[in-house]
Amino acid sequence: MVGGGSLGLGREQMPMELMQEKNLDVMICGDITEWTLCAYVNDAAMLGQNKAMIVIGHERSEEWGMKYMAEWLAPLVSGLPVTFVDAKEPFIYL
């Protein structure tokens, strides 16, 4: 669930429902709501279910799509330059 999709798109319970309905073991997330999705994954793991998540962040989870969008858009606006600009990692990890 890239970008803010893992926030639930207006329904906080949506990511947990998706994991349950699709029997997903791991969800790769952009943004997360810590008090819902984290709690669900933690509770599920404590109950012996194989549930986990990988949080890569909003910008990084959308990067591949934005690279593709520049390629996709270029032929539609012939004559105008279309360039992907990498925003780089927004955080410094110590």
Secondary structure as UniProt FT lines:
FT   TURN            3..4
FT   HELIX           5..7
FT   TURN            8..10
FT   TURN            12..13
FT   HELIX           14..21
FT   TURN            22..23
FT   STRAND          26..29
FT   HELIX           34..38
FT   HELIX           39..46
FT   TURN            47..48
FT   STRAND          52..55
FT   HELIX           58..73
FT   HELIX           74..77
FT   TURN            78..79
//
